[in-house]
């Protein structure tokens, strides 16, 4: 294999090497691909406005089958001592959307030992976060194929543009995998952009005494005979890779079903958080029933929670069907992450520029819950935020929710708070009945799919054709600065 310097791979990452010459890259591709075979190459990245190298073109993934074995390292499996080791195989089923002489997968770090396509060994190379695969035979357009990658190593923790940590996070008794926006490529190869969703089977083998939790339903829990246990999880509904998770540790596990509908509930709580979490997690079925009443049928076949220690992660995340919480959540956070199951996990943004469709809806769900619980009305919350919001959120009016300025701002206050304000302005314009029809219709129309801001504004205008939304889009969704309420009143 030809060895070339790594290049800059993403605007969100630190420069990792000296610049790579174009000639070196050409030599690398020729040496690893077998020369001038006919066919086209899948694109490197899908051109996301903030993470242009995320995802890849030329194919659509339909299923991931991940087999992971993790040795945390250290005498007691803790965060000290030997480096942790992940040994894994990823079998990825995909459909070629064009003729493919080669295609690419996102994988940051870890050592690849073998790649096969349709059972035949394939040539491959690494360049930055890209794993370039060249099948023995060109894949025709429309063909469904399986690529299998064997890999291992010590998975990395990735620092986001905003300074938060994601990827594979070591914990005192195991690990926690979080993927928003690009961290999933730290622990499995894939098409890591929210626009390509797939079903998942994830089997995780861990030392005896540890539990491995993931998305969906637990299909089996089996001792391997060598002092380890394999937990196998299945997610049938399409899932964006950033919403996939694996949590490994000594958890207190509770299994139940909801009274309404018999939905399986699986919670895994770090023992240090069990007492503090008990009361709020007991409200999970109640919150689910409230959310279904307001947003429509729950889009997945199970629910639950993963509660780790606060030092393991600095933020909660809407990992599909089983959100992750850094310590015992309060009720507002529980509402927020469960609302994401509709808005973010089922209706997933087409690009990271559409992030407000996740966070604006989840934040507004908090406002609605508070209102229904007899607290401040959504109108009161809106007014307080408009009048004094900059005291709590210094950047509240710095940019519009639909256009964060940089990748570091996709999770900033305007995306969350001003995103919720957009929804409240729509509610005030159309009235409650029409508003909830819009919310439920939007969730149903894009069930398990992807949607953009343009899709949303078009949907709202079709749903309420007699209303004028121009000022909402111009001033609140896309406008810069603090909108003026004096003309239209409050």
SEMI-729421 format. One record per residue (C-alpha): residue number from 1; residue in one letter; x, y, z. Coordinates in steps of 0.25 Angstrom, whole numbers. Layout:
<martis>
+------+-------+-------+-------+-------+
: papa : lumba :    px :    py :    pz :
+------+-------+-------+-------+-------+
:  NUM :     A :     X :     Y :     Z :
...
+------+-------+-------+-------+-------+
</martis>
This chain:
<martis>
+------+-------+-------+-------+-------+
: papa : lumba :    px :    py :    pz :
+------+-------+-------+-------+-------+
:    1 :     X :     0 :     0 :     0 :
:    2 :     X :     5 :    14 :    -4 :
:    3 :     X :     7 :    23 :     8 :
:    4 :     X :     3 :    38 :     6 :
:    5 :     X :     2 :    49 :    16 :
:    6 :     X :   -12 :    51 :    22 :
:    7 :     X :   -19 :    64 :    17 :
:    8 :     X :   -29 :    73 :    23 :
:    9 :     X :   -42 :    65 :    24 :
:   10 :     X :   -53 :    74 :    30 :
:   11 :     X :   -55 :    88 :    33 :
:   12 :     X :   -59 :    84 :    47 :
:   13 :     X :   -46 :    76 :    50 :
:   14 :     X :   -32 :    81 :    53 :
:   15 :     X :   -22 :    80 :    42 :
:   16 :     X :   -15 :    67 :    44 :
:   17 :     X :    -3 :    66 :    35 :
:   18 :     X :     5 :    73 :    24 :
:   19 :     X :    -2 :    76 :    11 :
:   20 :     X :    -3 :    65 :     2 :
:   21 :     X :     1 :    66 :   -13 :
:   22 :     X :   -10 :    63 :   -23 :
:   23 :     X :     0 :    54 :   -30 :
:   24 :     X :     2 :    46 :   -17 :
:   25 :     X :   -13 :    44 :   -16 :
:   26 :     X :   -14 :    40 :   -31 :
:   27 :     X :    -3 :    30 :   -28 :
:   28 :     X :   -10 :    25 :   -16 :
:   29 :     X :   -23 :    22 :   -23 :
:   30 :     X :   -16 :    16 :   -35 :
:   31 :     X :    -8 :     6 :   -26 :
:   32 :     X :   -20 :     3 :   -17 :
:   33 :     X :   -30 :     1 :   -28 :
:   34 :     X :   -23 :    -7 :   -38 :
:   35 :     X :   -21 :     3 :   -49 :
:   36 :     X :   -30 :     8 :   -59 :
:   37 :     X :   -42 :    -1 :   -58 :
:   38 :     X :   -55 :     5 :   -64 :
:   39 :     X :   -66 :    11 :   -56 :
:   40 :     X :   -69 :    23 :   -47 :
:   41 :     X :   -65 :    27 :   -33 :
:   42 :     X :   -75 :    30 :   -22 :
:   43 :     X :   -73 :    44 :   -17 :
:   44 :     X :   -65 :    48 :    -5 :
:   45 :     X :   -75 :    55 :     4 :
:   46 :     X :   -89 :    59 :     1 :
:   47 :     X :   -86 :    74 :     1 :
:   48 :     X :   -93 :    77 :    14 :
:   49 :     X :   -92 :    92 :    17 :
:   50 :     X :   -85 :    91 :    30 :
:   51 :     X :   -78 :    77 :    29 :
:   52 :     X :   -75 :    75 :    14 :
:   53 :     X :   -67 :    62 :    16 :
:   54 :     X :   -78 :    55 :    24 :
:   55 :     X :   -85 :    44 :    16 :
:   56 :     X :   -82 :    39 :     2 :
:   57 :     X :   -89 :    39 :   -11 :
:   58 :     X :   -92 :    28 :   -21 :
:   59 :     X :   -99 :    18 :   -12 :
:   60 :     X :  -111 :    17 :    -1 :
:   61 :     X :  -109 :     9 :    11 :
:   62 :     X :  -121 :     0 :    15 :
:   63 :     X :  -115 :    -8 :    27 :
:   64 :     X :  -103 :    -8 :    37 :
:   65 :     X :  -100 :   -21 :    44 :
:   66 :     X :   -89 :   -18 :    54 :
:   67 :     X :   -82 :   -28 :    62 :
:   68 :     X :   -73 :   -21 :    73 :
:   69 :     X :   -65 :   -27 :    84 :
:   70 :     X :   -59 :   -17 :    94 :
:   71 :     X :   -49 :   -19 :   105 :
:   72 :     X :   -49 :    -6 :   113 :
:   73 :     X :   -35 :    -8 :   118 :
:   74 :     X :   -29 :    -7 :   132 :
:   75 :     X :   -29 :   -18 :   143 :
:   76 :     X :   -44 :   -15 :   147 :
:   77 :     X :   -49 :   -11 :   133 :
:   78 :     X :   -47 :     4 :   137 :
:   79 :     X :   -42 :    16 :   131 :
:   80 :     X :   -27 :    14 :   135 :
:   81 :     X :   -17 :     4 :   131 :
:   82 :     X :   -17 :    -2 :   117 :
:   83 :     X :   -23 :     5 :   105 :
:   84 :     X :   -37 :     0 :   102 :
:   85 :     X :   -38 :    -9 :    90 :
:   86 :     X :   -50 :   -10 :    80 :
:   87 :     X :   -50 :   -22 :    71 :
:   88 :     X :   -61 :   -21 :    61 :
:   89 :     X :   -67 :   -26 :    47 :
:   90 :     X :   -77 :   -17 :    40 :
:   91 :     X :   -86 :   -23 :    29 :
:   92 :     X :   -92 :   -12 :    21 :
:   93 :     X :  -104 :   -14 :    11 :
:   94 :     X :  -105 :    -3 :     1 :
:   95 :     X :  -111 :     0 :   -13 :
:   96 :     X :  -102 :     6 :   -24 :
:   97 :     X :  -109 :    18 :   -29 :
:   98 :     X :   -99 :    19 :   -40 :
:   99 :     X :   -88 :    10 :   -46 :
:  100 :     X :   -77 :     9 :   -36 :
:  101 :     X :   -63 :     5 :   -39 :
:  102 :     X :   -60 :    10 :   -25 :
:  103 :     X :   -67 :    16 :   -13 :
:  104 :     X :   -64 :    22 :     0 :
:  105 :     X :   -68 :    20 :    15 :
:  106 :     X :   -66 :    30 :    27 :
:  107 :     X :   -56 :    24 :    37 :
:  108 :     X :   -48 :    33 :    47 :
:  109 :     X :   -36 :    25 :    53 :
:  110 :     X :   -36 :    10 :    56 :
:  111 :     X :   -28 :     0 :    47 :
:  112 :     X :   -35 :    -7 :    36 :
:  113 :     X :   -30 :   -21 :    33 :
:  114 :     X :   -39 :   -27 :    22 :
:  115 :     X :   -50 :   -22 :    13 :
:  116 :     X :   -59 :   -31 :     4 :
:  117 :     X :   -70 :   -27 :    -6 :
:  118 :     X :   -80 :   -38 :    -9 :
:  119 :     X :   -71 :   -48 :    -2 :
:  120 :     X :   -59 :   -44 :   -11 :
:  121 :     X :   -47 :   -37 :    -5 :
:  122 :     X :   -46 :   -23 :    -9 :
:  123 :     X :   -35 :   -13 :   -10 :
:  124 :     X :   -36 :    -1 :    -1 :
:  125 :     X :   -28 :    11 :     4 :
:  126 :     X :   -29 :    21 :    15 :
:  127 :     X :   -28 :    36 :    13 :
:  128 :     X :   -33 :    44 :    25 :
:  129 :     X :   -47 :    40 :    30 :
:  130 :     X :   -49 :    33 :    16 :
:  131 :     X :   -48 :    18 :    14 :
:  132 :     X :   -47 :    16 :    -1 :
:  133 :     X :   -52 :     3 :    -6 :
:  134 :     X :   -50 :    -3 :   -19 :
:  135 :     X :   -58 :   -16 :   -22 :
:  136 :     X :   -52 :   -27 :   -30 :
:  137 :     X :   -63 :   -24 :   -41 :
:  138 :     X :   -70 :   -11 :   -44 :
:  139 :     X :   -84 :   -10 :   -37 :
:  140 :     X :   -95 :    -7 :   -47 :
:  141 :     X :  -105 :     4 :   -44 :
:  142 :     X :  -117 :    -2 :   -36 :
:  143 :     X :  -109 :   -14 :   -30 :
:  144 :     X :  -111 :   -17 :   -16 :
:  145 :     X :   -97 :   -21 :   -10 :
:  146 :     X :   -91 :   -24 :     3 :
:  147 :     X :   -78 :   -19 :     8 :
:  148 :     X :   -71 :   -25 :    20 :
:  149 :     X :   -60 :   -18 :    28 :
:  150 :     X :   -52 :   -24 :    39 :
:  151 :     X :   -45 :   -14 :    48 :
:  152 :     X :   -40 :   -11 :    62 :
:  153 :     X :   -32 :    -1 :    71 :
:  154 :     X :   -35 :     9 :    82 :
:  155 :     X :   -47 :    17 :    77 :
:  156 :     X :   -45 :    32 :    78 :
:  157 :     X :   -52 :    43 :    85 :
:  158 :     X :   -55 :    55 :    75 :
:  159 :     X :   -56 :    69 :    79 :
:  160 :     X :   -67 :    77 :    72 :
:  161 :     X :   -66 :    90 :    66 :
:  162 :     X :   -73 :    96 :    78 :
:  163 :     X :   -63 :    89 :    87 :
:  164 :     X :   -73 :    78 :    92 :
:  165 :     X :   -68 :    63 :    92 :
:  166 :     X :   -74 :    52 :    84 :
:  167 :     X :   -70 :    39 :    77 :
:  168 :     X :   -65 :    28 :    87 :
:  169 :     X :   -65 :    33 :   101 :
:  170 :     X :   -57 :    25 :   111 :
:  171 :     X :   -64 :    24 :   125 :
:  172 :     X :   -60 :    18 :   138 :
:  173 :     X :   -66 :     5 :   135 :
:  174 :     X :   -67 :     4 :   120 :
:  175 :     X :   -71 :    14 :   109 :
:  176 :     X :   -82 :    23 :   103 :
:  177 :     X :   -83 :    25 :    88 :
:  178 :     X :   -90 :    38 :    84 :
:  179 :     X :   -90 :    42 :    69 :
:  180 :     X :   -96 :    56 :    67 :
:  181 :     X :   -92 :    62 :    57 :
:  182 :     X :   -81 :    53 :    52 :
:  183 :     X :   -76 :    44 :    64 :
:  184 :     X :   -81 :    31 :    59 :
:  185 :     X :   -70 :    30 :    49 :
:  186 :     X :   -61 :    28 :    62 :
:  187 :     X :   -66 :    14 :    64 :
:  188 :     X :   -72 :     8 :    51 :
:  189 :     X :   -70 :    11 :    36 :
:  190 :     X :   -82 :    16 :    29 :
:  191 :     X :   -89 :    27 :    21 :
:  192 :     X :   -89 :    37 :    33 :
:  193 :     X :   -99 :    47 :    29 :
:  194 :     X :  -113 :    49 :    33 :
:  195 :     X :  -118 :    48 :    19 :
:  196 :     X :  -115 :    33 :    18 :
:  197 :     X :  -123 :    25 :    29 :
:  198 :     X :  -123 :    10 :    31 :
:  199 :     X :  -128 :    -1 :    40 :
:  200 :     X :  -117 :    -7 :    49 :
:  201 :     X :  -113 :   -20 :    56 :
:  202 :     X :  -103 :   -17 :    67 :
:  203 :     X :   -96 :   -28 :    75 :
:  204 :     X :   -87 :   -24 :    86 :
:  205 :     X :   -78 :   -34 :    94 :
:  206 :     X :   -73 :   -29 :   107 :
:  207 :     X :   -66 :   -35 :   119 :
:  208 :     X :   -75 :   -42 :   129 :
:  209 :     X :   -82 :   -33 :   139 :
:  210 :     X :   -83 :   -21 :   129 :
:  211 :     X :   -96 :   -18 :   121 :
:  212 :     X :   -96 :   -13 :   106 :
:  213 :     X :  -108 :    -5 :   103 :
:  214 :     X :  -112 :     1 :    89 :
:  215 :     X :  -124 :     5 :    81 :
:  216 :     X :  -137 :    -3 :    78 :
:  217 :     X :  -140 :   -16 :    84 :
:  218 :     X :  -131 :   -26 :    92 :
:  219 :     X :  -132 :   -39 :    84 :
:  220 :     X :  -122 :   -47 :    92 :
:  221 :     X :  -113 :   -47 :   104 :
:  222 :     X :  -103 :   -59 :   103 :
:  223 :     X :   -91 :   -63 :   111 :
:  224 :     X :   -80 :   -67 :   101 :
:  225 :     X :   -72 :   -77 :   110 :
:  226 :     X :   -60 :   -69 :   111 :
:  227 :     X :   -64 :   -60 :   122 :
:  228 :     X :   -71 :   -50 :   113 :
:  229 :     X :   -86 :   -47 :   109 :
:  230 :     X :   -92 :   -43 :    96 :
:  231 :     X :  -103 :   -33 :    95 :
:  232 :     X :  -111 :   -33 :    82 :
:  233 :     X :  -120 :   -21 :    78 :
:  234 :     X :  -129 :   -19 :    66 :
:  235 :     X :  -134 :    -6 :    61 :
:  236 :     X :  -144 :    -8 :    50 :
:  237 :     X :  -148 :     6 :    47 :
:  238 :     X :  -138 :    15 :    39 :
:  239 :     X :  -128 :    22 :    47 :
:  240 :     X :  -118 :    33 :    44 :
:  241 :     X :  -104 :    28 :    49 :
:  242 :     X :  -103 :    40 :    58 :
:  243 :     X :  -115 :    35 :    66 :
:  244 :     X :  -108 :    21 :    68 :
:  245 :     X :  -102 :    18 :    82 :
:  246 :     X :   -95 :     8 :    90 :
:  247 :     X :   -93 :     9 :   105 :
:  248 :     X :   -85 :    -1 :   112 :
:  249 :     X :   -84 :    -1 :   128 :
:  250 :     X :   -90 :    -7 :   141 :
:  251 :     X :  -104 :    -2 :   139 :
:  252 :     X :  -117 :    -4 :   147 :
:  253 :     X :  -126 :    -9 :   136 :
:  254 :     X :  -141 :    -8 :   137 :
:  255 :     X :  -151 :   -14 :   127 :
:  256 :     X :  -166 :   -11 :   126 :
:  257 :     X :  -177 :    -8 :   116 :
:  258 :     X :  -186 :     4 :   116 :
:  259 :     X :  -200 :     3 :   120 :
:  260 :     X :  -205 :    10 :   107 :
:  261 :     X :  -201 :     1 :    96 :
:  262 :     X :  -192 :    -8 :   103 :
:  263 :     X :  -179 :    -1 :    97 :
:  264 :     X :  -166 :    -8 :   102 :
:  265 :     X :  -158 :     1 :   112 :
:  266 :     X :  -144 :    -2 :   114 :
:  267 :     X :  -136 :     7 :   124 :
:  268 :     X :  -121 :     6 :   128 :
:  269 :     X :  -116 :    14 :   139 :
:  270 :     X :  -103 :    16 :   145 :
:  271 :     X :  -104 :    11 :   160 :
:  272 :     X :   -99 :    25 :   165 :
:  273 :     X :  -111 :    31 :   158 :
:  274 :     X :  -122 :    21 :   161 :
:  275 :     X :  -128 :    28 :   173 :
:  276 :     X :  -128 :    42 :   167 :
:  277 :     X :  -134 :    36 :   154 :
:  278 :     X :  -145 :    28 :   159 :
:  279 :     X :  -156 :    39 :   160 :
:  280 :     X :  -154 :    45 :   147 :
:  281 :     X :  -152 :    32 :   139 :
:  282 :     X :  -165 :    28 :   145 :
:  283 :     X :  -172 :    39 :   138 :
:  284 :     X :  -167 :    34 :   124 :
:  285 :     X :  -180 :    27 :   121 :
:  286 :     X :  -188 :    39 :   124 :
:  287 :     X :  -179 :    48 :   116 :
:  288 :     X :  -180 :    38 :   104 :
:  289 :     X :  -195 :    38 :   105 :
:  290 :     X :  -195 :    53 :   105 :
:  291 :     X :  -186 :    54 :    93 :
:  292 :     X :  -194 :    44 :    85 :
:  293 :     X :  -206 :    53 :    88 :
:  294 :     X :  -199 :    65 :    83 :
:  295 :     X :  -190 :    60 :    72 :
:  296 :     X :  -197 :    47 :    67 :
:  297 :     X :  -193 :    32 :    68 :
:  298 :     X :  -180 :    29 :    74 :
:  299 :     X :  -171 :    25 :    62 :
:  300 :     X :  -163 :    14 :    68 :
:  301 :     X :  -165 :     0 :    74 :
:  302 :     X :  -159 :     3 :    88 :
:  303 :     X :  -154 :    14 :    97 :
:  304 :     X :  -146 :    16 :   109 :
:  305 :     X :  -134 :    23 :   114 :
:  306 :     X :  -119 :    22 :   117 :
:  307 :     X :  -114 :    30 :   130 :
:  308 :     X :   -99 :    31 :   132 :
:  309 :     X :   -91 :    39 :   141 :
:  310 :     X :   -90 :    54 :   139 :
:  311 :     X :   -75 :    53 :   137 :
:  312 :     X :   -77 :    43 :   125 :
:  313 :     X :   -84 :    53 :   116 :
:  314 :     X :   -87 :    68 :   117 :
:  315 :     X :  -100 :    67 :   110 :
:  316 :     X :  -113 :    59 :   107 :
:  317 :     X :  -115 :    53 :    93 :
:  318 :     X :  -127 :    48 :    86 :
:  319 :     X :  -121 :    34 :    82 :
:  320 :     X :  -132 :    27 :    75 :
:  321 :     X :  -142 :    20 :    84 :
:  322 :     X :  -133 :    21 :    96 :
:  323 :     X :  -128 :    35 :    99 :
:  324 :     X :  -115 :    37 :   107 :
:  325 :     X :  -115 :    46 :   119 :
:  326 :     X :  -103 :    51 :   127 :
:  327 :     X :  -108 :    48 :   141 :
:  328 :     X :  -122 :    48 :   145 :
:  329 :     X :  -130 :    57 :   136 :
:  330 :     X :  -141 :    67 :   140 :
:  331 :     X :  -155 :    66 :   134 :
:  332 :     X :  -152 :    77 :   124 :
:  333 :     X :  -140 :    70 :   118 :
:  334 :     X :  -148 :    57 :   118 :
:  335 :     X :  -159 :    64 :   110 :
:  336 :     X :  -148 :    70 :   101 :
:  337 :     X :  -141 :    57 :    97 :
:  338 :     X :  -154 :    49 :    96 :
:  339 :     X :  -160 :    60 :    86 :
:  340 :     X :  -147 :    58 :    78 :
:  341 :     X :  -152 :    44 :    75 :
:  342 :     X :  -162 :    50 :    66 :
:  343 :     X :  -154 :    62 :    62 :
:  344 :     X :  -140 :    58 :    59 :
:  345 :     X :  -140 :    43 :    59 :
:  346 :     X :  -153 :    40 :    51 :
:  347 :     X :  -153 :    53 :    43 :
:  348 :     X :  -138 :    55 :    41 :
:  349 :     X :  -132 :    68 :    35 :
:  350 :     X :  -126 :    67 :    21 :
:  351 :     X :  -114 :    75 :    25 :
:  352 :     X :  -108 :    80 :    37 :
:  353 :     X :  -113 :    94 :    33 :
:  354 :     X :  -127 :    89 :    36 :
:  355 :     X :  -124 :    86 :    51 :
:  356 :     X :  -134 :    96 :    56 :
:  357 :     X :  -145 :    86 :    51 :
:  358 :     X :  -139 :    77 :    62 :
:  359 :     X :  -136 :    86 :    73 :
:  360 :     X :  -147 :    97 :    71 :
:  361 :     X :  -158 :    86 :    72 :
:  362 :     X :  -152 :    79 :    84 :
:  363 :     X :  -150 :    93 :    91 :
:  364 :     X :  -165 :    97 :    88 :
:  365 :     X :  -169 :    83 :    93 :
:  366 :     X :  -163 :    88 :   107 :
:  367 :     X :  -172 :   100 :   106 :
:  368 :     X :  -184 :    93 :   103 :
:  369 :     X :  -182 :    83 :   114 :
:  370 :     X :  -180 :    94 :   124 :
:  371 :     X :  -193 :   101 :   119 :
:  372 :     X :  -201 :    88 :   120 :
:  373 :     X :  -195 :    85 :   134 :
:  374 :     X :  -201 :    99 :   139 :
:  375 :     X :  -188 :   106 :   138 :
:  376 :     X :  -184 :   118 :   129 :
:  377 :     X :  -192 :   118 :   116 :
:  378 :     X :  -184 :   117 :   103 :
:  379 :     X :  -188 :   132 :   101 :
:  380 :     X :  -182 :   136 :   114 :
:  381 :     X :  -169 :   128 :   111 :
:  382 :     X :  -168 :   134 :    97 :
:  383 :     X :  -170 :   148 :   103 :
:  384 :     X :  -160 :   147 :   114 :
:  385 :     X :  -150 :   141 :   104 :
:  386 :     X :  -153 :   153 :    94 :
:  387 :     X :  -152 :   163 :   105 :
:  388 :     X :  -140 :   158 :   113 :
:  389 :     X :  -135 :   146 :   106 :
:  390 :     X :  -121 :   152 :   103 :
:  391 :     X :  -118 :   153 :   118 :
:  392 :     X :  -118 :   137 :   118 :
:  393 :     X :  -114 :   135 :   103 :
:  394 :     X :  -103 :   145 :    99 :
:  395 :     X :  -104 :   140 :    84 :
:  396 :     X :  -119 :   139 :    83 :
:  397 :     X :  -121 :   150 :    72 :
:  398 :     X :  -107 :   148 :    66 :
:  399 :     X :  -112 :   139 :    54 :
:  400 :     X :  -125 :   133 :    49 :
:  401 :     X :  -129 :   119 :    53 :
:  402 :     X :  -129 :   114 :    39 :
:  403 :     X :  -115 :   119 :    36 :
:  404 :     X :  -105 :   117 :    46 :
:  405 :     X :   -92 :   124 :    42 :
:  406 :     X :   -82 :   113 :    45 :
:  407 :     X :   -82 :    98 :    48 :
:  408 :     X :   -79 :   103 :    63 :
:  409 :     X :   -93 :   109 :    64 :
:  410 :     X :  -102 :    98 :    59 :
:  411 :     X :  -105 :    95 :    74 :
:  412 :     X :  -105 :   110 :    78 :
:  413 :     X :  -117 :   117 :    85 :
:  414 :     X :  -123 :   123 :    72 :
:  415 :     X :  -125 :   109 :    67 :
:  416 :     X :  -132 :   104 :    80 :
:  417 :     X :  -139 :   117 :    85 :
:  418 :     X :  -142 :   125 :    73 :
:  419 :     X :  -146 :   112 :    66 :
:  420 :     X :  -157 :   110 :    77 :
:  421 :     X :  -161 :   125 :    75 :
:  422 :     X :  -163 :   122 :    60 :
:  423 :     X :  -173 :   111 :    64 :
:  424 :     X :  -180 :   119 :    74 :
:  425 :     X :  -182 :   130 :    63 :
:  426 :     X :  -188 :   120 :    54 :
:  427 :     X :  -197 :   115 :    65 :
:  428 :     X :  -202 :   130 :    68 :
:  429 :     X :  -204 :   132 :    53 :
:  430 :     X :  -213 :   119 :    50 :
:  431 :     X :  -219 :   116 :    64 :
:  432 :     X :  -217 :   104 :    73 :
:  433 :     X :  -226 :    94 :    65 :
:  434 :     X :  -219 :    97 :    52 :
:  435 :     X :  -205 :    97 :    58 :
:  436 :     X :  -206 :    83 :    64 :
:  437 :     X :  -212 :    78 :    51 :
:  438 :     X :  -199 :    84 :    45 :
:  439 :     X :  -190 :    78 :    55 :
:  440 :     X :  -196 :    64 :    54 :
:  441 :     X :  -197 :    65 :    39 :
:  442 :     X :  -183 :    69 :    38 :
:  443 :     X :  -178 :    57 :    46 :
:  444 :     X :  -187 :    47 :    38 :
:  445 :     X :  -183 :    53 :    25 :
:  446 :     X :  -168 :    51 :    27 :
:  447 :     X :  -169 :    38 :    36 :
:  448 :     X :  -155 :    31 :    36 :
:  449 :     X :  -150 :    41 :    25 :
:  450 :     X :  -142 :    54 :    23 :
:  451 :     X :  -147 :    68 :    22 :
:  452 :     X :  -142 :    82 :    20 :
:  453 :     X :  -146 :    96 :    24 :
:  454 :     X :  -151 :    98 :    10 :
:  455 :     X :  -160 :    85 :    12 :
:  456 :     X :  -165 :    91 :    25 :
:  457 :     X :  -169 :   105 :    20 :
:  458 :     X :  -176 :    99 :     8 :
:  459 :     X :  -183 :    89 :    16 :
:  460 :     X :  -188 :   100 :    26 :
:  461 :     X :  -193 :   109 :    14 :
:  462 :     X :  -200 :    97 :     8 :
:  463 :     X :  -207 :    94 :    21 :
:  464 :     X :  -212 :   108 :    24 :
:  465 :     X :  -213 :   114 :    10 :
:  466 :     X :  -221 :   126 :    14 :
:  467 :     X :  -210 :   131 :    24 :
:  468 :     X :  -198 :   140 :    21 :
:  469 :     X :  -185 :   134 :    27 :
:  470 :     X :  -176 :   144 :    20 :
:  471 :     X :  -172 :   152 :    32 :
:  472 :     X :  -170 :   139 :    40 :
:  473 :     X :  -160 :   133 :    30 :
:  474 :     X :  -154 :   147 :    27 :
:  475 :     X :  -152 :   152 :    41 :
:  476 :     X :  -152 :   140 :    50 :
:  477 :     X :  -147 :   128 :    42 :
:  478 :     X :  -137 :   135 :    32 :
:  479 :     X :  -136 :   149 :    37 :
:  480 :     X :  -124 :   155 :    45 :
:  481 :     X :  -125 :   162 :    58 :
:  482 :     X :  -136 :   164 :    67 :
:  483 :     X :  -150 :   164 :    60 :
:  484 :     X :  -159 :   176 :    62 :
:  485 :     X :  -172 :   173 :    69 :
:  486 :     X :  -177 :   187 :    70 :
:  487 :     X :  -184 :   187 :    57 :
:  488 :     X :  -191 :   174 :    58 :
:  489 :     X :  -193 :   175 :    73 :
:  490 :     X :  -191 :   163 :    82 :
+------+-------+-------+-------+-------+
</martis>
